């Protein structure tokens, strides 16, 4: 029998059954009539840095996913992201904090100039590395199924660029994600196959095209085909 699905908010005693995890935005889309405006000029150069201070040992490879997430966003947007040297001021800083002032389950927050991961973040752990949906071992011999942390990072980068949360099915900008706990590996694999691989939705792509038209950029990667997705509404819910 397939394991039941349920959703519980993270508490002090840990995870149970499934964890509903979310993101809090500190930068929303600015609208001018019906035209959304980005947080940066099209084709802009954005310097960035990752400050590892406070980084949990269980998340010590996240820098790899940050760089790959930036590459994917750069391909879609035509923006140029430049890694700042040590001690050099940058436009966008990735870092860590407890985020205790946010609701339980908050994994990260995104500002125009700062993306902060919660030190207690489940999705930021190394076991969720990458950009695929995956199965990872959990407590008491059970298995968790969820989306790779790369998409959490992309979600927060998009906040920094001016994207707000979205209710569109399959959008990277959905406000919350779900990690489903299953009783066996067979159930986990069935759950894994029940949802298509994550990617950018039509609305996500339209937002990039509107706010950051890459066709006008000299170094535009216009021949890159973005990943798309047809996910059910609860892939990040």
C-alpha positions as CSV (number, residue, x, y, z in Angstrom):
1,X,0.0,0.0,0.0
2,X,1.3,3.4,-0.9
3,X,2.3,5.5,2.1
4,X,-0.1,8.3,3.0
5,X,0.8,11.9,2.2
6,X,0.6,14.6,4.8
7,X,2.1,18.0,5.5
8,X,3.4,19.2,8.8
9,X,5.1,22.5,9.6
10,X,8.6,22.1,11.0
11,X,8.7,22.3,14.7
12,X,11.4,22.2,17.5
13,X,11.1,18.4,17.6
14,X,12.0,18.0,13.9
15,X,10.3,16.7,10.8
16,X,7.3,14.4,10.7
17,X,5.7,12.8,7.6
18,X,6.2,15.7,5.2
19,X,7.7,19.1,5.6
20,X,6.1,22.2,4.1
21,X,8.9,24.6,3.4
22,X,8.7,28.1,2.2
23,X,10.4,31.3,1.1
24,X,9.9,34.8,2.1
25,X,10.4,37.6,-0.4
26,X,11.7,41.0,0.5
27,X,11.6,42.2,-3.1
28,X,8.5,42.0,-5.2
29,X,7.8,42.9,-8.9
30,X,7.3,46.6,-9.4
31,X,4.5,47.2,-11.9
32,X,4.2,50.1,-14.3
33,X,0.7,49.8,-15.8
34,X,0.7,46.2,-17.0
35,X,4.4,46.0,-17.5
36,X,6.5,44.5,-14.7
37,X,9.8,46.2,-14.1
38,X,13.0,44.4,-13.1
39,X,15.2,45.3,-10.1
40,X,18.1,45.8,-12.6
41,X,18.4,47.3,-16.0
42,X,18.3,44.7,-18.9
43,X,21.7,43.3,-19.8
44,X,23.2,44.7,-16.5
45,X,26.3,43.4,-14.8
46,X,25.7,42.1,-11.3
47,X,28.5,41.3,-8.9
48,X,27.9,38.6,-6.3
49,X,29.6,36.9,-3.4
50,X,29.0,34.0,-1.1
51,X,29.8,34.5,2.6
52,X,30.2,31.1,4.2
53,X,30.2,32.4,7.7
54,X,27.6,30.4,9.6
55,X,27.3,27.7,7.0
56,X,26.2,24.4,8.5
57,X,28.5,21.4,7.9
58,X,25.5,19.7,6.3
59,X,25.3,22.4,3.7
60,X,29.0,22.9,2.9
61,X,28.7,22.2,-0.9
62,X,26.0,24.7,-1.5
63,X,28.5,27.0,-3.2
64,X,28.5,24.7,-6.2
65,X,24.7,24.9,-6.6
66,X,24.8,28.7,-6.2
67,X,27.2,29.0,-9.1
68,X,25.1,26.7,-11.3
69,X,21.9,28.5,-10.3
70,X,23.5,31.8,-11.3
71,X,24.6,30.3,-14.7
72,X,21.0,29.2,-15.4
73,X,19.5,32.6,-14.6
74,X,22.2,34.3,-16.6
75,X,21.4,32.2,-19.7
76,X,17.7,33.1,-19.4
77,X,18.0,36.8,-18.5
78,X,21.0,38.0,-20.5
79,X,22.3,39.5,-17.2
80,X,26.1,39.1,-16.5
81,X,26.9,37.8,-13.0
82,X,30.5,38.5,-11.9
83,X,31.9,36.8,-8.8
84,X,33.4,39.5,-6.6
85,X,36.8,39.1,-5.1
86,X,37.3,38.6,-1.4
87,X,36.5,41.8,0.6
88,X,35.1,43.5,-2.5
89,X,31.6,45.1,-2.2
90,X,29.1,43.3,-4.4
91,X,25.5,43.8,-5.6
92,X,24.2,40.5,-4.3
93,X,25.4,38.6,-1.3
94,X,24.5,35.0,-0.4
95,X,24.8,34.1,3.3
96,X,23.4,32.5,6.4
97,X,21.3,33.4,9.4
98,X,18.8,31.8,11.8
99,X,15.8,33.6,10.3
100,X,14.1,33.1,13.6
101,X,12.0,36.2,12.9
102,X,10.2,34.4,10.0
103,X,7.5,31.7,10.2
104,X,8.6,28.1,11.0
105,X,9.7,26.3,7.9
106,X,11.2,29.3,6.1
107,X,14.2,28.1,4.1
108,X,15.5,31.3,2.7
109,X,14.7,35.0,2.1
110,X,15.5,37.0,-0.9
111,X,16.2,40.8,-1.1
112,X,17.5,42.8,-4.1
113,X,20.9,42.8,-2.6
114,X,20.9,39.8,-0.2
115,X,19.8,36.1,-0.2
116,X,19.9,34.5,3.2
117,X,19.5,30.8,3.9
118,X,18.2,29.6,7.2
119,X,20.9,27.7,9.2
120,X,18.2,25.2,10.0
121,X,17.1,24.9,6.4
122,X,16.2,21.3,5.3
123,X,16.3,22.1,1.6
124,X,19.8,23.7,1.8
125,X,21.4,20.5,3.0
126,X,23.9,18.6,0.8
127,X,21.5,15.7,0.5
128,X,19.3,17.9,-1.6
129,X,22.1,19.1,-3.8
130,X,21.4,19.7,-7.5
131,X,18.4,20.5,-9.6
132,X,16.6,17.2,-10.0
133,X,13.7,15.8,-8.0
134,X,15.3,13.2,-5.8
135,X,14.9,10.6,-3.1
136,X,16.9,10.8,0.1
137,X,17.1,8.7,3.2
138,X,15.2,10.0,6.2
139,X,14.5,8.9,9.8
140,X,13.6,5.4,10.9
141,X,14.2,3.9,7.5
142,X,11.8,6.1,5.6
143,X,12.5,8.2,2.5
144,X,11.9,11.8,1.6
145,X,11.1,13.0,-1.9
146,X,11.6,16.6,-3.0
147,X,13.2,19.1,-5.3
148,X,16.9,19.7,-5.5
149,X,18.1,22.8,-3.6
150,X,19.2,24.4,-6.9
151,X,15.7,25.5,-7.5
152,X,15.4,27.1,-4.0
153,X,18.5,29.1,-5.0
154,X,17.0,30.1,-8.3
155,X,13.8,31.0,-6.6
156,X,15.6,33.4,-4.3
157,X,17.7,34.9,-7.2
158,X,14.5,35.6,-9.1
159,X,13.2,37.4,-6.0
160,X,16.4,39.6,-6.1
161,X,15.6,40.3,-9.7
162,X,12.1,41.5,-9.0
163,X,9.9,38.4,-9.2
164,X,7.1,38.0,-6.7
165,X,5.5,34.8,-5.6
166,X,3.3,33.1,-8.2
167,X,0.2,30.9,-8.0
168,X,0.8,29.6,-11.5
169,X,1.0,25.8,-11.7
170,X,4.6,24.7,-11.9
171,X,6.2,28.1,-11.4
172,X,9.6,28.3,-9.8
173,X,8.1,31.3,-7.9
174,X,5.5,29.3,-5.9
175,X,5.7,30.4,-2.3
176,X,6.2,27.0,-0.7
177,X,7.6,23.6,-1.4
178,X,6.8,20.1,-0.1
179,X,9.1,17.3,0.9
180,X,7.0,14.1,1.0
181,X,8.0,11.4,3.4
182,X,7.3,7.8,2.3
183,X,7.5,4.5,4.2
184,X,9.6,2.6,1.7
185,X,12.0,3.1,-1.2
186,X,9.3,1.6,-3.6
187,X,6.8,4.3,-2.4
188,X,9.5,6.9,-2.8
189,X,10.3,6.0,-6.4
190,X,6.6,5.9,-7.2
191,X,6.2,9.4,-5.7
192,X,9.3,10.6,-7.6
193,X,7.8,9.4,-10.9
194,X,4.4,11.0,-10.2
195,X,5.6,14.5,-10.8
196,X,7.6,15.8,-13.8
197,X,11.0,17.3,-13.4
198,X,11.1,20.9,-12.2
199,X,11.8,23.7,-14.5
200,X,10.7,27.2,-15.5
201,X,6.9,27.7,-16.2
202,X,5.5,29.8,-19.0
203,X,4.9,32.6,-16.6
204,X,8.5,32.5,-15.3
205,X,9.7,32.7,-18.9
206,X,7.3,35.5,-19.7
207,X,8.6,37.4,-16.7
208,X,12.2,37.1,-17.8
209,X,11.3,38.1,-21.4
210,X,9.4,41.2,-20.1
211,X,11.8,42.4,-17.4
212,X,15.1,41.2,-18.9
213,X,14.8,40.8,-22.7
214,X,18.1,39.1,-23.6
215,X,17.8,39.7,-27.3
216,X,19.3,43.2,-26.9
217,X,22.3,42.0,-24.9
218,X,25.6,41.8,-26.8
219,X,26.5,38.5,-25.1
220,X,23.0,37.1,-25.0
221,X,22.7,33.3,-24.9
222,X,19.6,33.5,-27.2
223,X,20.2,30.0,-28.6
224,X,19.8,28.4,-25.1
225,X,16.6,26.5,-24.7
226,X,15.3,27.0,-21.1
227,X,14.1,24.1,-19.0
228,X,10.3,24.1,-18.8
229,X,8.0,22.2,-16.6
230,X,4.3,21.1,-16.4
231,X,4.2,20.4,-12.7
232,X,1.1,20.1,-10.5
233,X,0.1,23.0,-8.4
234,X,1.5,21.5,-5.2
235,X,5.1,21.0,-6.4
236,X,6.0,23.9,-4.2
237,X,3.0,24.0,-1.9
